[in-house]
Amino acid sequence: MDPQHGVEVLLPPRAPLHTAAAAVAELAPWIERQLAALAGARERLAPAGTLPYLDERLALQAQQGRTRVHRRGQTLLIPGGEDATAALERWYRRAARAEIAKRLDGACAATGTPYTSLTIRNQRTRWGSCASGGALSFNWRLLLAPEHVLDYVVWHEVCHLRCADHSPAFWALVAENCPHWRQSAGWLRENGSALVL
């Protein structure tokens, strides 16, 4: 759900279109409450005209003719018009690679567990993942969260390099390396849906 663009309804193949309309009509009060809560969460995270970047708030300044986003101090210079969102996502993806790589390298060095590759993605429901061969993937939208949340997700995935499941041993390893992980995981559960441009 995105309060700026409405509601996306996914139907199984061959489902009649009127099924979606009936479901939306029936769920309209719930949908409205969810959209209002999402809009409120987004406003708390970043007042209009700003975007979060870890523990910072960056002011947005549109410039006609600009095609790429550039950071100047606490300001993001962005393209004017419809290209801004795509350009912002590209900028956040590049920034995510740098921010996550340095944390990942440090965590892997501390635990003595190497990884094989780092990918930055835009998953709808996942913040990070660890494949069996040591390939790690992270969602660029983590840069819209507080720094402690990004640190927790990095440690979560690094701990998966040593323990592939969510067993008590895994959570003990997470707690050893990220003592306040519960607070960060709770923040992400509560606010994750608002981490959008």
N, CA and C atoms as a LAMMPS dump frame, in Angstrom:
ITEM: TIMESTEP
0
ITEM: NUMBER OF ATOMS
591
ITEM: BOX BOUNDS ff ff ff
-5.0000000000000000e+02 5.0000000000000000e+02
-5.0000000000000000e+02 5.0000000000000000e+02
-5.0000000000000000e+02 5.0000000000000000e+02
ITEM: ATOMS id mol type element x y z
1 1 1 N 0.831 -1.178 0
2 1 2 C 0 0 0
3 1 3 C 0.876 1.242 0
4 2 1 N 0.53 2.181 -0.799
5 2 2 C 1.256 3.431 -0.893
6 2 3 C 0.232 4.558 -0.892
7 3 1 N 0.246 5.432 0.128
8 3 2 C -0.769 6.456 0.223
9 3 3 C -0.75 7.433 -0.939
10 4 1 N 0.361 7.535 -1.662
11 4 2 C 0.404 8.442 -2.799
12 4 3 C -0.154 7.789 -4.062
13 5 1 N -0.065 6.485 -4.158
14 5 2 C -0.446 5.816 -5.394
15 5 3 C -1.619 4.862 -5.228
16 6 1 N -2.189 4.732 -4.064
17 6 2 C -3.35 3.884 -3.856
18 6 3 C -2.988 2.491 -3.401
19 7 1 N -3.848 1.555 -3.762
20 7 2 C -3.736 0.174 -3.309
21 7 3 C -3.517 -0.724 -4.518
22 8 1 N -2.612 -1.658 -4.383
23 8 2 C -2.374 -2.638 -5.433
24 8 3 C -3.071 -3.929 -5.037
25 9 1 N -3.885 -4.457 -5.934
26 9 2 C -4.616 -5.697 -5.685
27 9 3 C -4.034 -6.773 -6.589
28 10 1 N -3.586 -7.869 -5.987
29 10 2 C -3.038 -8.99 -6.747
30 10 3 C -4.073 -10.104 -6.773
31 11 1 N -4.361 -10.596 -7.963
32 11 2 C -5.343 -11.661 -8.138
33 11 3 C -4.667 -12.907 -8.688
34 12 1 N -5.196 -14.069 -8.332
35 12 2 C -4.684 -15.289 -8.963
36 12 3 C -5.011 -15.272 -10.458
37 13 1 N -4.235 -16.018 -11.241
38 13 2 C -4.545 -16.1 -12.675
39 13 3 C -5.995 -16.551 -12.874
40 14 1 N -6.631 -15.989 -13.849
41 14 2 C -8.012 -16.308 -14.243
42 14 3 C -9.072 -15.849 -13.243
43 15 1 N -8.682 -15.14 -12.21
44 15 2 C -9.693 -14.619 -11.277
45 15 3 C -10.416 -13.458 -11.957
46 16 1 N -11.735 -13.41 -11.831
47 16 2 C -12.47 -12.31 -12.477
48 16 3 C -12.153 -10.97 -11.811
49 17 1 N -12.1 -9.928 -12.63
50 17 2 C -11.751 -8.607 -12.148
51 17 3 C -12.729 -8.099 -11.094
52 18 1 N -13.995 -8.476 -11.2
53 18 2 C -14.979 -7.996 -10.225
54 18 3 C -14.679 -8.518 -8.817
55 19 1 N -13.888 -9.598 -8.72
56 19 2 C -13.479 -10.119 -7.408
57 19 3 C -12.642 -9.077 -6.663
58 20 1 N -11.732 -8.433 -7.396
59 20 2 C -10.897 -7.403 -6.775
60 20 3 C -11.742 -6.23 -6.325
61 21 1 N -12.641 -5.784 -7.166
62 21 2 C -13.493 -4.646 -6.81
63 21 3 C -14.329 -4.963 -5.577
64 22 1 N -14.87 -6.175 -5.5
65 22 2 C -15.68 -6.572 -4.344
66 22 3 C -14.827 -6.622 -3.076
67 23 1 N -13.61 -7.15 -3.185
68 23 2 C -12.726 -7.234 -2.014
69 23 3 C -12.342 -5.845 -1.528
70 24 1 N -12.009 -4.948 -2.456
71 24 2 C -11.64 -3.59 -2.071
72 24 3 C -12.826 -2.885 -1.419
73 25 1 N -14.023 -3.07 -1.973
74 25 2 C -15.213 -2.439 -1.387
75 25 3 C -15.458 -2.962 0.031
76 26 1 N -15.325 -4.263 0.2
77 26 2 C -15.556 -4.86 1.521
78 26 3 C -14.507 -4.417 2.541
79 27 1 N -13.274 -4.295 2.096
80 27 2 C -12.178 -3.952 3.002
81 27 3 C -11.884 -2.459 3.063
82 28 1 N -12.713 -1.633 2.456
83 28 2 C -12.443 -0.191 2.358
84 28 3 C -12.128 0.461 3.703
85 29 1 N -12.885 0.219 4.778
86 29 2 C -12.534 0.869 6.053
87 29 3 C -11.147 0.455 6.561
88 30 1 N -10.827 -0.828 6.443
89 30 2 C -9.511 -1.305 6.867
90 30 3 C -8.411 -0.695 5.999
91 31 1 N -8.627 -0.643 4.687
92 31 2 C -7.646 -0.071 3.77
93 31 3 C -7.39 1.388 4.12
94 32 1 N -8.45 2.14 4.373
95 32 2 C -8.301 3.555 4.73
96 32 3 C -7.5 3.725 6.017
97 33 1 N -7.757 2.877 7.01
98 33 2 C -7 2.954 8.267
99 33 3 C -5.522 2.655 8.022
100 34 1 N -5.242 1.641 7.198
101 34 2 C -3.857 1.287 6.9
102 34 3 C -3.144 2.402 6.152
103 35 1 N -3.815 3.002 5.174
104 35 2 C -3.207 4.098 4.422
105 35 3 C -2.941 5.302 5.329
106 36 1 N -3.863 5.6 6.236
107 36 2 C -3.673 6.718 7.165
108 36 3 C -2.511 6.436 8.112
109 37 1 N -2.419 5.209 8.602
110 37 2 C -1.312 4.853 9.501
111 37 3 C 0.018 4.94 8.768
112 38 1 N 0.054 4.487 7.513
113 38 2 C 1.28 4.551 6.719
114 38 3 C 1.682 5.996 6.471
115 39 1 N 0.715 6.848 6.139
116 39 2 C 1.017 8.263 5.901
117 39 3 C 1.546 8.906 7.183
118 40 1 N 0.959 8.572 8.33
119 40 2 C 1.434 9.105 9.609
120 40 3 C 2.844 8.65 9.923
121 41 1 N 3.125 7.38 9.67
122 41 2 C 4.472 6.849 9.923
123 41 3 C 5.49 7.52 9.013
124 42 1 N 5.139 7.722 7.77
125 42 2 C 6.063 8.382 6.838
126 42 3 C 6.338 9.808 7.269
127 43 1 N 5.314 10.507 7.751
128 43 2 C 5.507 11.889 8.198
129 43 3 C 6.398 11.936 9.445
130 44 1 N 6.256 10.955 10.338
131 44 2 C 7.12 10.906 11.523
132 44 3 C 8.57 10.652 11.134
133 45 1 N 8.768 9.764 10.162
134 45 2 C 10.129 9.412 9.752
135 45 3 C 10.811 10.549 8.994
136 46 1 N 10.044 11.246 8.166
137 46 2 C 10.626 12.317 7.352
138 46 3 C 9.546 13.327 7.005
139 47 1 N 9.578 14.486 7.64
140 47 2 C 8.608 15.521 7.3
141 47 3 C 8.677 15.872 5.812
142 48 1 N 7.617 16.432 5.288
143 48 2 C 7.544 16.787 3.866
144 48 3 C 8.783 17.583 3.454
145 49 1 N 9.29 17.274 2.269
146 49 2 C 10.461 17.975 1.752
147 49 3 C 11.783 17.42 2.232
148 50 1 N 11.745 16.289 2.969
149 50 2 C 12.974 15.657 3.449
150 50 3 C 12.902 14.16 3.196
151 51 1 N 14.039 13.524 3.3
152 51 2 C 14.12 12.069 3.281
153 51 3 C 15.089 11.634 4.367
154 52 1 N 14.796 10.497 5.015
155 52 2 C 15.751 9.994 6.003
156 52 3 C 16.942 9.339 5.308
157 53 1 N 18.08 9.429 5.963
158 53 2 C 19.285 8.71 5.543
159 53 3 C 19.963 8.271 6.836
160 54 1 N 19.715 7.023 7.22
161 54 2 C 20.164 6.499 8.496
162 54 3 C 19.675 7.434 9.604
163 55 1 N 20.549 8.022 10.398
164 55 2 C 20.085 8.868 11.502
165 55 3 C 19.971 10.342 11.119
166 56 1 N 20.037 10.647 9.836
167 56 2 C 19.972 12.033 9.366
168 56 3 C 18.665 12.296 8.622
169 57 1 N 18.34 13.572 8.467
170 57 2 C 17.232 14.009 7.617
171 57 3 C 17.835 14.922 6.565
172 58 1 N 17.654 14.557 5.298
173 58 2 C 18.227 15.333 4.209
174 58 3 C 17.122 16.125 3.517
175 59 1 N 17.349 17.413 3.34
176 59 2 C 16.392 18.269 2.651
177 59 3 C 16.484 18 1.15
178 60 1 N 15.339 18.035 0.475
179 60 2 C 15.301 17.823 -0.969
180 60 3 C 15.236 19.167 -1.676
181 61 1 N 16.081 19.339 -2.68
182 61 2 C 16.069 20.565 -3.47
183 61 3 C 16.045 20.181 -4.943
184 62 1 N 14.916 20.437 -5.601
185 62 2 C 14.768 20.093 -7.016
186 62 3 C 15.495 21.122 -7.874
187 63 1 N 16.141 20.623 -8.921
188 63 2 C 16.84 21.486 -9.871
189 63 3 C 16.485 21.029 -11.281
190 64 1 N 15.898 21.919 -12.051
191 64 2 C 15.553 21.602 -13.441
192 64 3 C 16.83 21.294 -14.22
193 65 1 N 16.768 20.315 -15.09
194 65 2 C 17.909 19.934 -15.909
195 65 3 C 18.824 18.911 -15.257
196 66 1 N 18.683 18.706 -13.978
197 66 2 C 19.506 17.721 -13.277
198 66 3 C 18.981 16.328 -13.608
199 67 1 N 19.892 15.361 -13.818
200 67 2 C 19.483 13.986 -14.11
201 67 3 C 19.878 13.011 -13.013
202 68 1 N 20.854 13.397 -12.193
203 68 2 C 21.329 12.533 -11.111
204 68 3 C 21.181 13.261 -9.78
205 69 1 N 21.047 12.471 -8.726
206 69 2 C 20.986 13.037 -7.378
207 69 3 C 22.406 13.272 -6.892
208 70 1 N 22.589 14.384 -6.222
209 70 2 C 23.897 14.718 -5.646
210 70 3 C 23.669 15.209 -4.225
211 71 1 N 24.48 14.721 -3.3
212 71 2 C 24.376 15.191 -1.919
213 71 3 C 25.354 16.327 -1.689
214 72 1 N 24.841 17.42 -1.137
215 72 2 C 25.671 18.551 -0.745
216 72 3 C 25.341 18.85 0.718
217 73 1 N 26.2 18.372 1.612
218 73 2 C 25.945 18.548 3.046
219 73 3 C 24.682 17.805 3.46
220 74 1 N 23.723 18.523 3.996
221 74 2 C 22.459 17.919 4.448
222 74 3 C 21.353 18.092 3.412
223 75 1 N 21.729 18.352 2.163
224 75 2 C 20.763 18.57 1.088
225 75 3 C 21.003 17.573 -0.033
226 76 1 N 19.903 17.032 -0.548
227 76 2 C 19.963 16.209 -1.753
228 76 3 C 19.461 17.05 -2.913
229 77 1 N 20.324 17.288 -3.872
230 77 2 C 19.936 17.987 -5.097
231 77 3 C 19.352 16.928 -6.021
232 78 1 N 18.095 17.103 -6.404
233 78 2 C 17.383 16.072 -7.16
234 78 3 C 16.848 16.636 -8.468
235 79 1 N 16.591 15.764 -9.454
236 79 2 C 15.979 16.239 -10.696
237 79 3 C 14.585 16.807 -10.424
238 80 1 N 14.241 17.837 -11.146
239 80 2 C 12.873 18.35 -11.079
240 80 3 C 11.979 17.468 -11.933
241 81 1 N 10.727 17.324 -11.574
242 81 2 C 9.781 16.564 -12.38
243 81 3 C 9.682 15.105 -11.987
244 82 1 N 9.196 14.32 -12.925
245 82 2 C 8.857 12.923 -12.669
246 82 3 C 10.078 12.015 -12.514
247 83 1 N 11.241 12.451 -12.941
248 83 2 C 12.441 11.609 -12.87
249 83 3 C 13.014 11.515 -11.465
250 84 1 N 12.518 12.307 -10.532
251 84 2 C 13.133 12.399 -9.21
252 84 3 C 13.124 11.069 -8.469
253 85 1 N 12.005 10.351 -8.455
254 85 2 C 11.932 9.118 -7.673
255 85 3 C 12.905 8.068 -8.18
256 86 1 N 12.967 7.875 -9.485
257 86 2 C 13.898 6.888 -10.044
258 86 3 C 15.345 7.291 -9.757
259 87 1 N 15.654 8.582 -9.879
260 87 2 C 17.012 9.054 -9.61
261 87 3 C 17.354 8.895 -8.131
262 88 1 N 16.387 9.163 -7.25
263 88 2 C 16.619 8.976 -5.816
264 88 3 C 16.888 7.516 -5.485
265 89 1 N 16.122 6.613 -6.091
266 89 2 C 16.354 5.193 -5.823
267 89 3 C 17.751 4.781 -6.279
268 90 1 N 18.167 5.247 -7.452
269 90 2 C 19.518 4.913 -7.92
270 90 3 C 20.561 5.45 -6.945
271 91 1 N 20.382 6.657 -6.431
272 91 2 C 21.335 7.244 -5.48
273 91 3 C 21.363 6.435 -4.186
274 92 1 N 20.186 6.077 -3.674
275 92 2 C 20.14 5.283 -2.446
276 92 3 C 20.763 3.903 -2.656
277 93 1 N 20.581 3.303 -3.816
278 93 2 C 21.197 1.999 -4.089
279 93 3 C 22.726 2.098 -4.042
280 94 1 N 23.269 3.146 -4.669
281 94 2 C 24.732 3.323 -4.639
282 94 3 C 25.21 3.555 -3.208
283 95 1 N 24.484 4.392 -2.487
284 95 2 C 24.863 4.676 -1.098
285 95 3 C 24.745 3.416 -0.239
286 96 1 N 23.715 2.609 -0.496
287 96 2 C 23.52 1.375 0.279
288 96 3 C 24.696 0.425 0.075
289 97 1 N 25.166 0.319 -1.139
290 97 2 C 26.314 -0.569 -1.387
291 97 3 C 27.506 -0.138 -0.541
292 98 1 N 27.788 1.154 -0.484
293 98 2 C 28.933 1.639 0.29
294 98 3 C 28.704 1.46 1.795
295 99 1 N 27.534 1.853 2.281
296 99 2 C 27.238 1.767 3.719
297 99 3 C 27.236 0.318 4.203
298 100 1 N 26.61 -0.552 3.416
299 100 2 C 26.481 -1.949 3.831
300 100 3 C 27.821 -2.674 3.695
301 101 1 N 28.558 -2.413 2.625
302 101 2 C 29.839 -3.104 2.415
303 101 3 C 30.798 -2.87 3.578
304 102 1 N 30.892 -1.628 4.06
305 102 2 C 31.841 -1.376 5.154
306 102 3 C 31.386 -2.065 6.436
307 103 1 N 30.082 -2.095 6.698
308 103 2 C 29.588 -2.788 7.896
309 103 3 C 29.767 -4.3 7.75
310 104 1 N 29.484 -4.794 6.568
311 104 2 C 29.589 -6.225 6.297
312 104 3 C 31.039 -6.693 6.416
313 105 1 N 31.95 -5.935 5.847
314 105 2 C 33.369 -6.3 5.952
315 105 3 C 33.82 -6.339 7.407
316 106 1 N 33.391 -5.353 8.194
317 106 2 C 33.762 -5.321 9.605
318 106 3 C 33.18 -6.479 10.394
319 107 1 N 31.903 -6.778 10.151
320 107 2 C 31.25 -7.874 10.871
321 107 3 C 31.858 -9.22 10.487
322 108 1 N 32.13 -9.404 9.208
323 108 2 C 32.723 -10.672 8.769
324 108 3 C 34.141 -10.838 9.306
325 109 1 N 34.882 -9.753 9.372
326 109 2 C 36.231 -9.829 9.942
327 109 3 C 36.161 -10.181 11.426
328 110 1 N 35.186 -9.602 12.131
329 110 2 C 35.05 -9.859 13.567
330 110 3 C 34.659 -11.302 13.861
331 111 1 N 33.877 -11.916 12.979
332 111 2 C 33.421 -13.285 13.223
333 111 3 C 34.259 -14.319 12.484
334 112 1 N 35.133 -13.861 11.586
335 112 2 C 35.941 -14.809 10.819
336 112 3 C 35.123 -15.606 9.823
337 113 1 N 34.047 -15.016 9.328
338 113 2 C 33.187 -15.699 8.356
339 113 3 C 33.104 -14.874 7.08
340 114 1 N 33.747 -15.321 6.014
341 114 2 C 33.712 -14.551 4.768
342 114 3 C 32.391 -14.725 4.025
343 115 1 N 32.071 -13.752 3.204
344 115 2 C 30.92 -13.858 2.301
345 115 3 C 31.457 -13.86 0.876
346 116 1 N 30.632 -14.308 -0.071
347 116 2 C 31.118 -14.418 -1.45
348 116 3 C 30.704 -13.245 -2.323
349 117 1 N 29.526 -12.657 -2.065
350 117 2 C 29.091 -11.516 -2.875
351 117 3 C 28.061 -10.695 -2.106
352 118 1 N 27.929 -9.454 -2.545
353 118 2 C 26.975 -8.524 -1.96
354 118 3 C 26.099 -7.983 -3.074
355 119 1 N 24.792 -8.087 -2.9
356 119 2 C 23.832 -7.563 -3.869
357 119 3 C 22.894 -6.603 -3.146
358 120 1 N 22.577 -5.5 -3.801
359 120 2 C 21.611 -4.537 -3.271
360 120 3 C 20.341 -4.68 -4.102
361 121 1 N 19.225 -4.892 -3.426
362 121 2 C 17.95 -5.148 -4.113
363 121 3 C 16.859 -4.221 -3.608
364 122 1 N 15.687 -4.408 -4.196
365 122 2 C 14.492 -3.678 -3.788
366 122 3 C 13.372 -4.688 -3.539
367 123 1 N 13.564 -5.536 -2.536
368 123 2 C 12.557 -6.541 -2.228
369 123 3 C 11.358 -5.887 -1.555
370 124 1 N 10.198 -6.481 -1.736
371 124 2 C 8.998 -5.951 -1.092
372 124 3 C 8.907 -6.378 0.362
373 125 1 N 9.356 -7.583 0.677
374 125 2 C 9.132 -8.114 2.021
375 125 3 C 10.401 -8.512 2.761
376 126 1 N 11.543 -8.506 2.101
377 126 2 C 12.776 -8.942 2.75
378 126 3 C 13.73 -7.78 2.912
379 127 1 N 14.402 -7.761 4.056
380 127 2 C 15.396 -6.73 4.32
381 127 3 C 16.791 -7.235 4.029
382 128 1 N 16.977 -8.53 4.109
383 128 2 C 18.266 -9.124 3.819
384 128 3 C 18.096 -10.612 3.622
385 129 1 N 19.068 -11.225 2.967
386 129 2 C 19.037 -12.678 2.818
387 129 3 C 20.459 -13.19 2.653
388 130 1 N 20.617 -14.463 2.992
389 130 2 C 21.914 -15.127 2.919
390 130 3 C 21.715 -16.451 2.195
391 131 1 N 22.352 -16.595 1.036
392 131 2 C 22.263 -17.843 0.279
393 131 3 C 23.297 -18.825 0.807
394 132 1 N 23.091 -20.104 0.524
395 132 2 C 23.946 -21.151 1.082
396 132 3 C 25.414 -21.003 0.694
397 133 1 N 25.713 -20.401 -0.433
398 133 2 C 27.106 -20.237 -0.847
399 133 3 C 27.78 -19.002 -0.277
400 134 1 N 27.083 -18.253 0.578
401 134 2 C 27.671 -17.059 1.174
402 134 3 C 27.354 -15.769 0.45
403 135 1 N 26.413 -15.829 -0.511
404 135 2 C 25.992 -14.618 -1.209
405 135 3 C 24.978 -13.882 -0.338
406 136 1 N 25.25 -12.611 -0.067
407 136 2 C 24.375 -11.812 0.783
408 136 3 C 23.665 -10.762 -0.047
409 137 1 N 22.419 -10.507 0.317
410 137 2 C 21.592 -9.539 -0.383
411 137 3 C 20.916 -8.649 0.646
412 138 1 N 20.857 -7.344 0.369
413 138 2 C 20.24 -6.386 1.275
414 138 3 C 19.335 -5.442 0.503
415 139 1 N 18.314 -4.966 1.176
416 139 2 C 17.356 -4.029 0.608
417 139 3 C 17.897 -2.612 0.763
418 140 1 N 17.948 -1.84 -0.307
419 140 2 C 18.47 -0.471 -0.248
420 140 3 C 17.634 0.407 0.681
421 141 1 N 16.367 0.065 0.879
422 141 2 C 15.488 0.889 1.714
423 141 3 C 15.904 0.888 3.186
424 142 1 N 16.85 0.019 3.563
425 142 2 C 17.381 0.058 4.93
426 142 3 C 18.046 1.399 5.237
427 143 1 N 18.489 2.119 4.206
428 143 2 C 19.089 3.429 4.446
429 143 3 C 18.063 4.469 4.866
430 144 1 N 16.776 4.156 4.734
431 144 2 C 15.707 5.044 5.19
432 144 3 C 15.391 4.809 6.668
433 145 1 N 16.018 3.798 7.256
434 145 2 C 15.799 3.438 8.664
435 145 3 C 16.934 4.015 9.516
436 146 1 N 16.755 4.018 10.839
437 146 2 C 17.861 4.435 11.711
438 146 3 C 19.063 3.499 11.561
439 147 1 N 20.231 4.022 11.885
440 147 2 C 21.471 3.27 11.713
441 147 3 C 21.476 1.953 12.486
442 148 1 N 20.911 1.927 13.692
443 148 2 C 20.916 0.698 14.48
444 148 3 C 20.124 -0.411 13.796
445 149 1 N 19.142 -0.051 12.981
446 149 2 C 18.358 -1.051 12.249
447 149 3 C 19.213 -1.667 11.137
448 150 1 N 19.918 -0.833 10.385
449 150 2 C 20.824 -1.348 9.357
450 150 3 C 21.875 -2.255 9.981
451 151 1 N 22.47 -1.817 11.098
452 151 2 C 23.483 -2.63 11.759
453 151 3 C 22.92 -3.99 12.168
454 152 1 N 21.696 -4.007 12.697
455 152 2 C 21.07 -5.268 13.097
456 152 3 C 20.882 -6.195 11.893
457 153 1 N 20.365 -5.675 10.79
458 153 2 C 20.123 -6.539 9.617
459 153 3 C 21.438 -7.095 9.081
460 154 1 N 22.485 -6.272 9.06
461 154 2 C 23.794 -6.775 8.62
462 154 3 C 24.252 -7.901 9.542
463 155 1 N 24.182 -7.696 10.866
464 155 2 C 24.601 -8.749 11.791
465 155 3 C 23.726 -9.991 11.65
466 156 1 N 22.44 -9.807 11.437
467 156 2 C 21.531 -10.942 11.266
468 156 3 C 22.013 -11.83 10.118
469 157 1 N 22.315 -11.197 8.988
470 157 2 C 22.741 -11.978 7.819
471 157 3 C 24.142 -12.554 8.001
472 158 1 N 25.042 -11.827 8.641
473 158 2 C 26.385 -12.366 8.901
474 158 3 C 26.29 -13.589 9.812
475 159 1 N 25.409 -13.543 10.797
476 159 2 C 25.233 -14.7 11.676
477 159 3 C 24.684 -15.899 10.903
478 160 1 N 23.911 -15.645 9.844
479 160 2 C 23.431 -16.748 8.997
480 160 3 C 24.578 -17.423 8.244
481 161 1 N 25.683 -16.739 8.053
482 161 2 C 26.831 -17.377 7.41
483 161 3 C 27.363 -18.52 8.274
484 162 1 N 27.182 -18.409 9.584
485 162 2 C 27.643 -19.463 10.502
486 162 3 C 26.528 -20.404 10.908
487 163 1 N 25.298 -19.931 10.876
488 163 2 C 24.162 -20.724 11.348
489 163 3 C 22.975 -20.42 10.431
490 164 1 N 22.657 -21.336 9.535
491 164 2 C 21.69 -21.05 8.47
492 164 3 C 20.247 -20.933 8.938
493 165 1 N 19.913 -21.471 10.088
494 165 2 C 18.518 -21.452 10.542
495 165 3 C 18.296 -20.353 11.583
496 166 1 N 17.096 -20.344 12.169
497 166 2 C 16.776 -19.407 13.252
498 166 3 C 16.675 -20.163 14.578
499 167 1 N 17.637 -21.005 14.822
500 167 2 C 17.68 -21.811 16.043
501 167 3 C 18.111 -20.955 17.234
502 168 1 N 17.99 -21.498 18.442
503 168 2 C 18.511 -20.765 19.612
504 168 3 C 19.991 -20.406 19.472
505 169 1 N 20.773 -21.259 18.835
506 169 2 C 22.198 -20.962 18.639
507 169 3 C 22.37 -19.733 17.742
508 170 1 N 21.534 -19.638 16.717
509 170 2 C 21.592 -18.464 15.83
510 170 3 C 21.287 -17.193 16.61
511 171 1 N 20.181 -17.19 17.367
512 171 2 C 19.784 -15.986 18.098
513 171 3 C 20.798 -15.638 19.192
514 172 1 N 21.457 -16.63 19.758
515 172 2 C 22.516 -16.352 20.736
516 172 3 C 23.689 -15.646 20.054
517 173 1 N 24.004 -16.068 18.836
518 173 2 C 25.076 -15.428 18.078
519 173 3 C 24.702 -13.992 17.721
520 174 1 N 23.45 -13.778 17.324
521 174 2 C 22.985 -12.42 17.029
522 174 3 C 23.11 -11.555 18.281
523 175 1 N 22.621 -12.056 19.419
524 175 2 C 22.649 -11.292 20.67
525 175 3 C 24.078 -10.976 21.111
526 176 1 N 24.978 -11.901 20.86
527 176 2 C 26.383 -11.688 21.229
528 176 3 C 26.993 -10.528 20.437
529 177 1 N 26.613 -10.423 19.173
530 177 2 C 27.202 -9.41 18.295
531 177 3 C 26.371 -8.133 18.173
532 178 1 N 25.094 -8.232 18.475
533 178 2 C 24.184 -7.084 18.353
534 178 3 C 23.236 -7.127 19.556
535 179 1 N 23.702 -6.7 20.731
536 179 2 C 22.938 -6.88 21.969
537 179 3 C 21.545 -6.265 21.962
538 180 1 N 21.333 -5.205 21.206
539 180 2 C 20.026 -4.54 21.191
540 180 3 C 19.205 -4.925 19.961
541 181 1 N 19.373 -6.139 19.481
542 181 2 C 18.719 -6.556 18.246
543 181 3 C 17.198 -6.544 18.355
544 182 1 N 16.662 -6.835 19.524
545 182 2 C 15.198 -6.873 19.655
546 182 3 C 14.571 -5.501 19.392
547 183 1 N 15.201 -4.454 19.896
548 183 2 C 14.705 -3.096 19.66
549 183 3 C 14.716 -2.794 18.161
550 184 1 N 15.799 -3.141 17.483
551 184 2 C 15.915 -2.871 16.05
552 184 3 C 14.919 -3.689 15.244
553 185 1 N 14.777 -4.963 15.582
554 185 2 C 13.817 -5.818 14.879
555 185 3 C 12.395 -5.296 15.096
556 186 1 N 12.091 -4.85 16.31
557 186 2 C 10.77 -4.294 16.605
558 186 3 C 10.514 -3.018 15.827
559 187 1 N 11.532 -2.168 15.736
560 187 2 C 11.389 -0.923 14.969
561 187 3 C 11.072 -1.243 13.511
562 188 1 N 11.769 -2.223 12.968
563 188 2 C 11.579 -2.588 11.566
564 188 3 C 10.189 -3.184 11.334
565 189 1 N 9.723 -4.016 12.269
566 189 2 C 8.374 -4.573 12.154
567 189 3 C 7.321 -3.467 12.159
568 190 1 N 7.51 -2.5 13.035
569 190 2 C 6.516 -1.438 13.207
570 190 3 C 6.558 -0.406 12.085
571 191 1 N 7.749 -0.105 11.578
572 191 2 C 7.901 1.011 10.635
573 191 3 C 8.34 0.616 9.237
574 192 1 N 8.631 -0.656 9.006
575 192 2 C 9.175 -1.076 7.719
576 192 3 C 8.34 -0.694 6.517
577 193 1 N 7.025 -0.756 6.641
578 193 2 C 6.168 -0.437 5.489
579 193 3 C 6.247 1.037 5.108
580 194 1 N 6.725 1.885 6.001
581 194 2 C 6.827 3.327 5.711
582 194 3 C 8.165 3.692 5.074
583 195 1 N 9.054 2.728 4.894
584 195 2 C 10.371 3.012 4.323
585 195 3 C 10.293 3.02 2.789
586 196 1 N 9.677 4.046 2.277
587 196 2 C 9.514 4.216 0.835
588 196 3 C 9.824 5.658 0.467
589 197 1 N 10.162 5.884 -0.781
590 197 2 C 10.434 7.254 -1.249
591 197 3 C 9.12 7.972 -1.511
